[in-house]
């Protein structure tokens, strides 16, 4: 999700932000790992671990395999003794499938990716070329796809570089949402012209007002500075979270303002959609606060959070199409949403080009 769910995306890459957990410090776990490495990972080990090729391809090593096995051995020990399940390296002990560490989070990340891909295909088919934000919306889809791709990769295998790419992808998504929101909310574009007969044509020259280019430059510079700081100054989870929350919250406030403004102007409850999607995202964030051990070793609060972001992403693309009518001057935007179901009408509308 993106402009509407900018705050959500700050959490897209924030899993596993703590690498020292109670489970790591348990003597039972530490002794298990040390014994496993001694017995199975050294050249003279009596019982060497032979990893299948699919695990090796995902960068599983003998010490990592020992760590994984001991997490579950320790968890079984805690359960048998009626002790609470602990996290290891900032994560719950998940059951692995074909080397994939967090299967549900991977699948739900891919669902979000598909929501963006499908939305992009829909915009390509049905959004008129005269729409001044058409190319920005395509970029919105590409950034969303990029973000959720790296989320899926990270949840497949938690490594240093996959974590970095997940964070950078989430940061790009948040910041692009912050860039796009004021461009639409404050109409940073020149509306298309209408000719006699109702034909809509693009403005000649630049489609955007000068301040949009300044704003785009500031956002791009901010993202580069953000990546530079995390990569070469300090990798700070606290700073990264604060930066994303600040950018995401600002974008959400802008879309909420837009919803209220449109509702007051038109008086139709459907104009509150962007704000309602924002509220959905904020409410779904409560799942992150639950943070319970994974059910059946697969489903935890974080994966359910990813699942809850799929619906608003799909609905956001519906809003963009409905809102396009308002931008282009055909009908009243969301109030005419029913017309969007008429494919013939949409094709006719899309083909009204100069």
C-alpha positions as a Markdown table, in Angstrom:
| # | Residue | x | y | z |
|---|---|---|---|---|
| 1 | Unk | 0.0 | 0.0 | 0.0 |
| 2 | Unk | 1.4 | 2.9 | -0.5 |
| 3 | Unk | 0.3 | 6.5 | -0.3 |
| 4 | Unk | -2.5 | 5.5 | 2.0 |
| 5 | Unk | -0.4 | 2.9 | 3.9 |
| 6 | Unk | 2.9 | 4.7 | 4.2 |
| 7 | Unk | 2.9 | 4.2 | 7.9 |
| 8 | Unk | 2.2 | 0.6 | 7.3 |
| 9 | Unk | 5.3 | 0.3 | 5.2 |
| 10 | Unk | 7.5 | 1.5 | 7.9 |
| 11 | Unk | 6.7 | -1.9 | 9.5 |
| 12 | Unk | 7.2 | -3.8 | 6.3 |
| 13 | Unk | 10.9 | -4.1 | 7.0 |
| 14 | Unk | 11.0 | -3.7 | 10.7 |
| 15 | Unk | 10.8 | -7.4 | 11.7 |
| 16 | Unk | 13.7 | -8.7 | 13.5 |
| 17 | Unk | 15.1 | -5.4 | 14.8 |
| 18 | Unk | 16.4 | -6.9 | 18.0 |
| 19 | Unk | 19.2 | -9.4 | 17.8 |
| 20 | Unk | 19.7 | -10.1 | 21.5 |
| 21 | Unk | 16.7 | -12.0 | 22.9 |
| 22 | Unk | 16.1 | -14.0 | 26.1 |
| 23 | Unk | 16.3 | -17.2 | 24.2 |
| 24 | Unk | 19.8 | -16.4 | 23.0 |
| 25 | Unk | 21.0 | -16.1 | 26.6 |
| 26 | Unk | 19.6 | -19.4 | 27.9 |
| 27 | Unk | 22.4 | -21.7 | 29.0 |
| 28 | Unk | 20.4 | -24.6 | 27.5 |
| 29 | Unk | 20.4 | -23.0 | 24.1 |
| 30 | Unk | 24.0 | -21.9 | 24.2 |
| 31 | Unk | 25.2 | -25.3 | 25.2 |
| 32 | Unk | 23.2 | -27.0 | 22.6 |
| 33 | Unk | 24.6 | -24.8 | 19.8 |
| 34 | Unk | 28.2 | -25.2 | 21.0 |
| 35 | Unk | 27.9 | -29.0 | 21.2 |
| 36 | Unk | 26.3 | -29.2 | 17.8 |
| 37 | Unk | 29.0 | -27.1 | 16.2 |
| 38 | Unk | 31.7 | -29.2 | 17.9 |
| 39 | Unk | 30.1 | -32.5 | 16.9 |
| 40 | Unk | 29.0 | -31.6 | 13.4 |
| 41 | Unk | 30.6 | -28.5 | 11.9 |
| 42 | Unk | 34.4 | -29.0 | 12.3 |
| 43 | Unk | 36.7 | -30.9 | 10.0 |
| 44 | Unk | 37.2 | -33.7 | 12.5 |
| 45 | Unk | 33.6 | -33.8 | 13.7 |
| 46 | Unk | 32.3 | -37.3 | 14.2 |
| 47 | Unk | 28.8 | -36.5 | 13.0 |
| 48 | Unk | 29.1 | -33.9 | 10.2 |
| 49 | Unk | 25.9 | -32.3 | 9.0 |
| 50 | Unk | 25.4 | -32.6 | 5.2 |
| 51 | Unk | 23.0 | -29.9 | 4.0 |
| 52 | Unk | 20.7 | -30.5 | 1.0 |
| 53 | Unk | 21.4 | -28.4 | -2.0 |
| 54 | Unk | 18.3 | -26.3 | -1.6 |
| 55 | Unk | 19.4 | -25.2 | 1.9 |
| 56 | Unk | 22.9 | -24.4 | 0.6 |
| 57 | Unk | 21.4 | -22.3 | -2.1 |
| 58 | Unk | 19.6 | -20.2 | 0.5 |
| 59 | Unk | 22.9 | -19.7 | 2.4 |
| 60 | Unk | 22.2 | -22.1 | 5.2 |
| 61 | Unk | 25.5 | -23.2 | 6.8 |
| 62 | Unk | 26.3 | -25.9 | 9.3 |
| 63 | Unk | 26.5 | -23.4 | 12.3 |
| 64 | Unk | 23.2 | -21.8 | 11.1 |
| 65 | Unk | 21.6 | -25.3 | 10.9 |
| 66 | Unk | 22.8 | -26.0 | 14.5 |
| 67 | Unk | 21.3 | -22.7 | 15.6 |
| 68 | Unk | 17.9 | -23.6 | 13.9 |
| 69 | Unk | 17.8 | -27.1 | 15.4 |
| 70 | Unk | 18.7 | -25.8 | 18.9 |
| 71 | Unk | 16.0 | -23.2 | 18.8 |
| 72 | Unk | 13.4 | -25.9 | 18.3 |
| 73 | Unk | 15.1 | -28.2 | 20.8 |
| 74 | Unk | 15.1 | -25.4 | 23.4 |
| 75 | Unk | 11.5 | -24.5 | 22.6 |
| 76 | Unk | 10.5 | -28.2 | 23.1 |
| 77 | Unk | 12.4 | -28.2 | 26.5 |
| 78 | Unk | 10.6 | -25.0 | 27.6 |
| 79 | Unk | 7.2 | -26.3 | 26.6 |
| 80 | Unk | 7.7 | -29.6 | 28.4 |
| 81 | Unk | 8.6 | -27.7 | 31.5 |
| 82 | Unk | 5.6 | -25.3 | 31.2 |
| 83 | Unk | 7.9 | -22.3 | 30.6 |
| 84 | Unk | 7.1 | -19.5 | 28.1 |
| 85 | Unk | 8.4 | -19.8 | 24.6 |
| 86 | Unk | 11.2 | -17.3 | 24.0 |
| 87 | Unk | 12.5 | -15.5 | 20.9 |
| 88 | Unk | 15.9 | -16.1 | 19.4 |
| 89 | Unk | 17.8 | -13.4 | 17.6 |
| 90 | Unk | 14.8 | -11.1 | 17.8 |
| 91 | Unk | 12.4 | -13.7 | 16.1 |
| 92 | Unk | 10.1 | -16.5 | 17.2 |
| 93 | Unk | 11.2 | -20.0 | 16.4 |
| 94 | Unk | 9.4 | -20.8 | 13.1 |
| 95 | Unk | 9.1 | -24.1 | 11.4 |
| 96 | Unk | 11.2 | -24.0 | 8.2 |
| 97 | Unk | 9.9 | -25.2 | 4.8 |
| 98 | Unk | 12.4 | -25.9 | 2.0 |
| 99 | Unk | 14.7 | -23.4 | 3.7 |
| 100 | Unk | 12.1 | -20.7 | 4.0 |
| 101 | Unk | 12.2 | -19.3 | 7.5 |
| 102 | Unk | 8.8 | -17.5 | 7.8 |
| 103 | Unk | 6.5 | -19.1 | 5.3 |
| 104 | Unk | 3.3 | -17.2 | 6.1 |
| 105 | Unk | 5.1 | -13.8 | 5.9 |
| 106 | Unk | 6.6 | -14.8 | 2.6 |
| 107 | Unk | 3.2 | -15.8 | 1.1 |
| 108 | Unk | 1.4 | -12.7 | 2.5 |
| 109 | Unk | 4.2 | -10.4 | 1.2 |
| 110 | Unk | 3.8 | -12.0 | -2.2 |
| 111 | Unk | 0.0 | -11.3 | -2.0 |
| 112 | Unk | 0.8 | -7.6 | -1.4 |
| 113 | Unk | 3.2 | -7.7 | -4.4 |
| 114 | Unk | 0.4 | -9.3 | -6.5 |
| 115 | Unk | -2.0 | -6.6 | -5.4 |
| 116 | Unk | 0.4 | -3.9 | -6.7 |
| 117 | Unk | 1.1 | -5.8 | -9.9 |
| 118 | Unk | -2.6 | -6.4 | -10.6 |
| 119 | Unk | -3.4 | -2.8 | -9.8 |
| 120 | Unk | -0.7 | -1.6 | -12.2 |
| 121 | Unk | -2.1 | -3.8 | -15.0 |
| 122 | Unk | -5.6 | -2.4 | -14.3 |
| 123 | Unk | -4.3 | 1.2 | -14.4 |
| 124 | Unk | -2.5 | 0.5 | -17.6 |
| 125 | Unk | -5.7 | -0.8 | -19.2 |
| 126 | Unk | -8.1 | 1.7 | -17.8 |
| 127 | Unk | -6.4 | 4.9 | -16.8 |
| 128 | Unk | -6.5 | 7.4 | -19.7 |
| 129 | Unk | -3.2 | 8.7 | -21.1 |
| 130 | Unk | -4.5 | 12.2 | -20.5 |
| 131 | Unk | -4.3 | 11.7 | -16.7 |
| 132 | Unk | -1.5 | 14.0 | -15.4 |
| 133 | Unk | -0.6 | 11.5 | -12.7 |
| 134 | Unk | -0.5 | 8.4 | -14.8 |
| 135 | Unk | 3.2 | 8.0 | -14.8 |
| 136 | Unk | 3.5 | 8.8 | -11.1 |
| 137 | Unk | 0.9 | 6.1 | -10.4 |
| 138 | Unk | 3.0 | 3.6 | -12.4 |
| 139 | Unk | 6.0 | 4.5 | -10.3 |
| 140 | Unk | 3.9 | 4.0 | -7.2 |
| 141 | Unk | 3.2 | 0.4 | -8.4 |
| 142 | Unk | 6.8 | -0.3 | -9.2 |
| 143 | Unk | 8.0 | 0.9 | -5.8 |
| 144 | Unk | 5.3 | -1.2 | -4.1 |
| 145 | Unk | 6.3 | -4.3 | -6.1 |
| 146 | Unk | 10.0 | -3.6 | -5.2 |
| 147 | Unk | 9.2 | -3.2 | -1.5 |
| 148 | Unk | 7.2 | -6.4 | -1.2 |
| 149 | Unk | 9.6 | -8.4 | -3.3 |
| 150 | Unk | 12.4 | -7.7 | -0.8 |
| 151 | Unk | 10.0 | -8.3 | 2.1 |
| 152 | Unk | 9.4 | -11.8 | 0.7 |
| 153 | Unk | 13.1 | -12.4 | 0.2 |
| 154 | Unk | 13.9 | -11.2 | 3.7 |
| 155 | Unk | 11.3 | -13.5 | 5.3 |
| 156 | Unk | 12.6 | -16.3 | 3.2 |
| 157 | Unk | 16.1 | -16.0 | 4.6 |
| 158 | Unk | 17.1 | -13.5 | 7.2 |
| 159 | Unk | 20.7 | -12.4 | 6.3 |
| 160 | Unk | 22.5 | -9.1 | 6.6 |
| 161 | Unk | 22.0 | -8.1 | 3.0 |
| 162 | Unk | 18.4 | -9.3 | 2.7 |
| 163 | Unk | 17.6 | -7.3 | 5.9 |
| 164 | Unk | 19.2 | -4.2 | 4.4 |
| 165 | Unk | 17.3 | -4.5 | 1.1 |
| 166 | Unk | 14.1 | -5.0 | 3.0 |
| 167 | Unk | 14.6 | -1.9 | 5.0 |
| 168 | Unk | 15.7 | 0.2 | 2.0 |
| 169 | Unk | 12.7 | -1.1 | 0.0 |
| 170 | Unk | 10.3 | -0.2 | 2.8 |
| 171 | Unk | 11.9 | 3.2 | 3.1 |
| 172 | Unk | 11.5 | 3.9 | -0.6 |
| 173 | Unk | 7.9 | 3.0 | -0.4 |
| 174 | Unk | 7.2 | 5.2 | 2.6 |
| 175 | Unk | 9.0 | 8.2 | 1.1 |
| 176 | Unk | 7.3 | 7.8 | -2.3 |
| 177 | Unk | 4.0 | 7.7 | -0.6 |
| 178 | Unk | 4.9 | 11.0 | 1.1 |
| 179 | Unk | 6.0 | 12.5 | -2.2 |
| 180 | Unk | 2.8 | 11.5 | -4.0 |
| 181 | Unk | 0.3 | 12.5 | -1.4 |
| 182 | Unk | 0.7 | 16.3 | -1.6 |
| 183 | Unk | 0.9 | 16.2 | -5.4 |
| 184 | Unk | -2.6 | 14.8 | -5.6 |
| 185 | Unk | -4.0 | 16.4 | -2.4 |
| 186 | Unk | -2.9 | 19.9 | -3.3 |
| 187 | Unk | -3.2 | 19.4 | -7.1 |
| 188 | Unk | 0.4 | 19.9 | -8.1 |
| 189 | Unk | -0.5 | 19.2 | -11.7 |
| 190 | Unk | -2.1 | 21.2 | -14.5 |
| 191 | Unk | -5.6 | 19.9 | -15.1 |
| 192 | Unk | -6.2 | 18.5 | -18.7 |
| 193 | Unk | -8.0 | 20.8 | -21.1 |
| 194 | Unk | -11.4 | 20.2 | -22.4 |
| 195 | Unk | -12.3 | 20.8 | -26.0 |
| 196 | Unk | -15.7 | 21.3 | -27.6 |
| 197 | Unk | -17.6 | 18.0 | -27.4 |
| 198 | Unk | -16.0 | 17.1 | -24.1 |
| 199 | Unk | -12.7 | 15.8 | -25.4 |
| 200 | Unk | -10.0 | 15.9 | -22.8 |
| 201 | Unk | -6.4 | 16.6 | -24.0 |
| 202 | Unk | -3.1 | 16.9 | -22.2 |
| 203 | Unk | -1.6 | 20.3 | -21.3 |
| 204 | Unk | 1.2 | 21.3 | -23.6 |
| 205 | Unk | 4.6 | 21.5 | -21.9 |
| 206 | Unk | 5.1 | 20.4 | -18.3 |
| 207 | Unk | 2.2 | 18.6 | -16.6 |
| 208 | Unk | 3.3 | 19.6 | -13.1 |
| 209 | Unk | 3.6 | 22.9 | -11.2 |
| 210 | Unk | 7.1 | 24.1 | -10.4 |
| 211 | Unk | 6.9 | 23.2 | -6.7 |
| 212 | Unk | 6.4 | 19.5 | -7.5 |
| 213 | Unk | 9.9 | 19.4 | -9.0 |
| 214 | Unk | 11.3 | 21.0 | -5.9 |
| 215 | Unk | 9.4 | 18.6 | -3.7 |
| 216 | Unk | 10.6 | 15.6 | -5.8 |
| 217 | Unk | 14.2 | 16.8 | -5.5 |
| 218 | Unk | 13.9 | 17.1 | -1.7 |
| 219 | Unk | 12.3 | 13.6 | -1.4 |
| 220 | Unk | 15.0 | 12.0 | -3.6 |
| 221 | Unk | 17.8 | 13.8 | -1.6 |
| 222 | Unk | 16.2 | 12.7 | 1.7 |
| 223 | Unk | 16.1 | 9.1 | 0.6 |
| 224 | Unk | 19.7 | 9.2 | -0.6 |
| 225 | Unk | 20.8 | 10.7 | 2.7 |
| 226 | Unk | 18.7 | 8.1 | 4.6 |
| 227 | Unk | 20.5 | 5.2 | 2.8 |
| 228 | Unk | 23.9 | 6.9 | 3.2 |
| 229 | Unk | 23.4 | 7.3 | 6.9 |
| 230 | Unk | 22.3 | 3.7 | 7.5 |
| 231 | Unk | 25.0 | 2.3 | 5.3 |
| 232 | Unk | 28.1 | 4.4 | 6.2 |
| 233 | Unk | 27.4 | 6.3 | 9.4 |
| 234 | Unk | 25.3 | 4.1 | 11.7 |
| 235 | Unk | 22.9 | 1.2 | 11.2 |
| 236 | Unk | 20.3 | 2.4 | 13.7 |
| 237 | Unk | 17.0 | 0.6 | 14.1 |
| 238 | Unk | 15.6 | 3.5 | 16.3 |
| 239 | Unk | 16.5 | 6.1 | 13.7 |
| 240 | Unk | 15.1 | 4.0 | 10.8 |
| 241 | Unk | 11.8 | 3.5 | 12.7 |
| 242 | Unk | 11.4 | 7.1 | 13.6 |
| 243 | Unk | 12.2 | 8.3 | 10.1 |
| 244 | Unk | 9.6 | 6.0 | 8.6 |
| 245 | Unk | 7.0 | 6.7 | 11.2 |
| 246 | Unk | 7.4 | 10.5 | 10.7 |
| 247 | Unk | 7.1 | 10.2 | 6.9 |
| 248 | Unk | 4.3 | 7.6 | 7.0 |
| 249 | Unk | 2.2 | 9.6 | 9.5 |
| 250 | Unk | 2.5 | 12.7 | 7.5 |
| 251 | Unk | 1.3 | 11.0 | 4.3 |
| 252 | Unk | -1.6 | 9.4 | 6.2 |
| 253 | Unk | -2.6 | 12.8 | 7.6 |
| 254 | Unk | -2.6 | 14.3 | 4.1 |
| 255 | Unk | -4.9 | 11.6 | 2.8 |
| 256 | Unk | -7.2 | 11.9 | 5.8 |
| 257 | Unk | -7.4 | 15.6 | 5.1 |
| 258 | Unk | -8.2 | 14.9 | 1.5 |
| 259 | Unk | -11.0 | 12.5 | 2.4 |
| 260 | Unk | -12.6 | 15.1 | 4.7 |
| 261 | Unk | -12.3 | 17.9 | 2.2 |
| 262 | Unk | -13.8 | 15.8 | -0.6 |
| 263 | Unk | -16.6 | 14.6 | 1.7 |
| 264 | Unk | -17.5 | 18.2 | 2.7 |
| 265 | Unk | -17.4 | 19.3 | -0.9 |
| 266 | Unk | -19.6 | 16.4 | -2.3 |
| 267 | Unk | -21.4 | 15.0 | 0.7 |
| 268 | Unk | -20.9 | 11.4 | -0.3 |
| 269 | Unk | -19.6 | 8.9 | 2.3 |
| 270 | Unk | -17.6 | 7.1 | -0.4 |
| 271 | Unk | -15.3 | 10.1 | -0.6 |
| 272 | Unk | -14.1 | 9.0 | 2.8 |
| 273 | Unk | -12.4 | 5.9 | 1.3 |
| 274 | Unk | -8.8 | 7.1 | 1.6 |
| 275 | Unk | -9.3 | 8.0 | 5.2 |
| 276 | Unk | -11.1 | 4.7 | 5.9 |
| 277 | Unk | -8.2 | 2.8 | 4.4 |
| 278 | Unk | -5.8 | 4.8 | 6.6 |
| 279 | Unk | -7.9 | 3.9 | 9.6 |
| 280 | Unk | -7.9 | 0.2 | 8.6 |
| 281 | Unk | -4.1 | 0.2 | 8.4 |
| 282 | Unk | -3.7 | 1.9 | 11.8 |
| 283 | Unk | -6.2 | -0.5 | 13.4 |
| 284 | Unk | -4.3 | -3.5 | 11.8 |
| 285 | Unk | -1.1 | -2.2 | 13.3 |
| 286 | Unk | -2.5 | -3.4 | 16.7 |
| 287 | Unk | -1.6 | -6.9 | 15.5 |
| 288 | Unk | 2.1 | -6.0 | 15.9 |
| 289 | Unk | 1.5 | -5.2 | 19.5 |
| 290 | Unk | 0.2 | -8.7 | 20.2 |
| 291 | Unk | 3.4 | -10.4 | 19.2 |
| 292 | Unk | 2.5 | -13.9 | 20.1 |
| 293 | Unk | 4.5 | -17.1 | 19.4 |
| 294 | Unk | 3.7 | -18.5 | 16.0 |
| 295 | Unk | 0.6 | -20.8 | 15.8 |
| 296 | Unk | 1.7 | -24.2 | 14.5 |
| 297 | Unk | 5.1 | -22.6 | 14.1 |
| 298 | Unk | 3.9 | -20.6 | 11.1 |
| 299 | Unk | 1.4 | -17.8 | 11.8 |
| 300 | Unk | 2.5 | -15.0 | 14.0 |
| 301 | Unk | 1.2 | -11.4 | 14.5 |
| 302 | Unk | 3.6 | -10.0 | 12.0 |
| 303 | Unk | 2.5 | -12.3 | 9.2 |
| 304 | Unk | -1.1 | -11.4 | 10.0 |
| 305 | Unk | -0.2 | -7.8 | 9.7 |
| 306 | Unk | 1.1 | -8.4 | 6.2 |
| 307 | Unk | -2.2 | -10.2 | 5.4 |
| 308 | Unk | -4.2 | -7.2 | 6.6 |
| 309 | Unk | -2.5 | -4.8 | 4.2 |
| 310 | Unk | -3.6 | -6.7 | 1.1 |
| 311 | Unk | -7.2 | -5.5 | 1.1 |
| 312 | Unk | -6.5 | -1.7 | 1.4 |
| 313 | Unk | -3.8 | -2.0 | -1.3 |
| 314 | Unk | -6.4 | -3.5 | -3.8 |
| 315 | Unk | -9.0 | -1.0 | -2.7 |
| 316 | Unk | -6.6 | 1.9 | -3.2 |
| 317 | Unk | -6.3 | 1.1 | -6.9 |
| 318 | Unk | -10.1 | 1.2 | -7.1 |
| 319 | Unk | -10.0 | 4.6 | -5.6 |
| 320 | Unk | -7.3 | 5.8 | -8.0 |
| 321 | Unk | -9.5 | 4.9 | -11.0 |
| 322 | Unk | -12.6 | 6.5 | -9.4 |
| 323 | Unk | -10.6 | 9.6 | -8.5 |
| 324 | Unk | -9.4 | 9.8 | -12.1 |
| 325 | Unk | -12.8 | 10.8 | -13.2 |
| 326 | Unk | -12.6 | 13.8 | -10.8 |
| 327 | Unk | -9.2 | 14.8 | -12.1 |
| 328 | Unk | -10.2 | 14.6 | -15.7 |
| 329 | Unk | -13.6 | 16.2 | -15.3 |
| 330 | Unk | -15.8 | 13.2 | -16.1 |
| 331 | Unk | -18.4 | 12.8 | -13.5 |
| 332 | Unk | -17.8 | 13.2 | -9.8 |
| 333 | Unk | -15.0 | 10.7 | -9.1 |
| 334 | Unk | -15.9 | 8.2 | -6.4 |
| 335 | Unk | -19.6 | 9.1 | -6.7 |
| 336 | Unk | -19.5 | 7.7 | -10.2 |
| 337 | Unk | -17.7 | 4.5 | -9.2 |
| 338 | Unk | -20.5 | 2.3 | -10.6 |
| 339 | Unk | -19.6 | 3.5 | -14.1 |
| 340 | Unk | -16.1 | 2.0 | -13.7 |
| 341 | Unk | -17.6 | -1.5 | -13.9 |
| 342 | Unk | -18.6 | -0.8 | -17.5 |
| 343 | Unk | -15.5 | -1.9 | -19.4 |
| 344 | Unk | -16.8 | -0.6 | -22.7 |
| 345 | Unk | -17.3 | 2.9 | -21.1 |
| 346 | Unk | -13.8 | 2.8 | -19.7 |
| 347 | Unk | -12.3 | 1.9 | -23.0 |
| 348 | Unk | -14.2 | 4.7 | -24.7 |
| 349 | Unk | -13.1 | 7.1 | -22.0 |
| 350 | Unk | -9.5 | 5.9 | -22.2 |
| 351 | Unk | -9.4 | 6.4 | -25.9 |
| 352 | Unk | -10.4 | 10.1 | -25.8 |
| 353 | Unk | -7.0 | 11.3 | -26.7 |
| 354 | Unk | -5.7 | 14.1 | -28.8 |
